[in-house]
Amino acid sequence: MPREIKSVCDVAPALFVTAIVPDNYRERLLKLIPSEMIVAWIVLQGLIMAHRDNTRLLIAIAFICLLAMTPLYLRVVCRVRKEKQIVLTTAAFVIWVMALGGFHIIYPKLAIFDDNFLGALALLGYTLITPMFYRGYDVVPLTKSESEDVLDEIYKFHQS
């Protein structure tokens, strides 16, 4: 399953050619969860906490690195071209870190991060509500070869 969310706008040119359908709620929900970065965070957090030296600094560095890597990973590896999806997935990573207690380690004196209750509520709300409103309607310009392929398929369809 490709990582980029398909909307009706993405499918419209292909309706003449194949039976591609837009992503449903469940598919959008799964594609907006940065699972690879969450796993990397859990592994790094476990390794750093086992080390016990400079944990706050190392956790902060790990968070910043993974935060910067999330949009790059989505764009380069997963080939996601929709800016809103990249922004929403990156924001989801921040909320997951908050829910997993990462900010409590970085900022132990802030009472708001004292427990994971706020993070859990934010995670629940963001994860379940965002796919209801974001349906992937970003305008993504086709490359020249993609647009030529679509036009060729439409031309062939009308010729037959």
Protein Blocks (a to p, Z undefined) as FASTA:
>chain_A
ZZbdcdfklmmmmmmmmccdcddfklmmmmmpcfklmmmmmmmmmmmmmnopoklmmmmm
mmmmmmmmmmmmmmmmnopabfklmmmmmmmmmmmmmmnommmmmmmmlmklmpmmlmmm
mmmmmmmmmmmmmgoiaccdddfklmmmmmmmmmmmmmZZ
